[in-house]
Amino acid sequence: MKIYTKTGDKGTTSLFGGTRVPKHHIRIESYGTVDELNSHIGLLRDQNTDKHTKDFLTEIQDRLFTIGSILATDPEKATLKNGKERLNIPKISEEDIEKLEQEIDKMNEELPEMTHFILPGGHQSVSFCHIARCVCRRAERLSSALYDMEEFEEKVLIYLNRLSDYLFVLARKLTKQLQAEEIQWIPKKS
């Protein structure tokens, strides 16, 4: 398979199902940002962390490919008029969302209570985690805007929302594990 096809040289690309859209279409922005998030998760996975976290991040990357395929599919081409699926698109399950929630709860049990906002940083690995969290929030915003235009599987939005929460708590866990300083944001008085 060739990497270059030359079909996108005029600023359009194909969705799964064959529909061509401009490369700046919100659908492309949505799954492109999910792809960017996946790369940041890979960078985070490459940091010095425990095997459980690495394995869970790999599972998240798999789920992000699923989300990308959902977002990259023309909804009109995905189902037949009788409602049956035309394309074999994987799904995000309730179990996928629950796994994120369980991981969040498990990490939170070991962390001090949060009383203030936290400034991102303190260690390179923590910063990578916060960057991934911010990209996840952008993916969620873009996907939400797309959902307002063309509905898709709602669990995608829920998963992205939980994932950004997971990444925030993971940043706090890494801060503790790496014995980095967690700097609270205290607003300055005028």
Long-range contacts (C-beta under 8 A, 24 or more apart in sequence): 15-72, 15-73, 15-74, 15-77, 16-69, 16-72, 16-73, 16-74, 16-77, 16-87, 16-89, 17-73, 17-74, 17-76, 17-77, 17-78, 17-86, 17-87, 18-74, 18-77, 19-74, 19-76, 19-77, 26-142, 26-145, 26-146, 26-149, 27-71, 27-72, 27-146, 27-150, 29-142, 30-71, 30-139, 30-142, 30-143, 30-145, 30-146, 31-67, 31-68, 31-71, 31-72, 33-135, 33-138, 33-139, 33-142, 34-64, 34-67, 34-68, 34-71, 34-139, 34-143, 34-160, 35-64, 35-68, 36-135, 36-139, 37-64, 37-132, 37-135, 37-136, 37-139, 38-64, 38-65, 38-68, 40-128, 40-131, 40-132, 40-135, 41-132, 43-128, 43-132, 44-125, 44-128, 44-129, 44-132, 47-124, 47-125, 47-128, 47-174, 48-125, 49-125, 49-174, 49-177, 50-177, 53-170, 56-103, 59-99, 60-163, 60-166, 63-92, 63-96, 63-159, 66-90, 66-91, 66-92, 67-92, 67-156, 67-159, 67-160, 70-152, 70-153, 70-156, 71-143, 71-146, 71-152, 71-156, 73-152, 75-150, 75-151, 75-152, 91-153, 91-155, 92-153, 92-155, 92-156, 92-158, 92-159, 93-155, 94-155, 96-155, 96-159, 97-155, 97-158, 97-159, 97-162, 100-159, 100-162, 100-163, 100-165, 100-166, 101-162, 103-166, 104-162, 104-165, 104-166, 104-169, 107-169, 107-170, 107-172, 107-173, 108-169, 110-173, 110-176, 111-169, 111-172, 111-173, 111-176, 114-172, 115-184, 116-184, 116-185, 116-186, 117-184, 117-185, 118-172, 118-182, 118-183, 118-184, 118-185, 119-183, 119-184, 119-185, 120-171, 121-183, 122-175, 122-178, 122-180, 122-181, 122-182, 122-183, 123-174, 123-175, 123-178, 123-180, 125-174, 125-178, 126-171, 126-174, 126-175, 126-178, 126-180, 129-167, 129-170, 129-171, 129-174, 130-167, 130-168, 130-171, 132-167, 133-164, 133-167, 133-168, 133-171, 136-160, 136-163, 136-164, 136-167, 137-164, 140-164
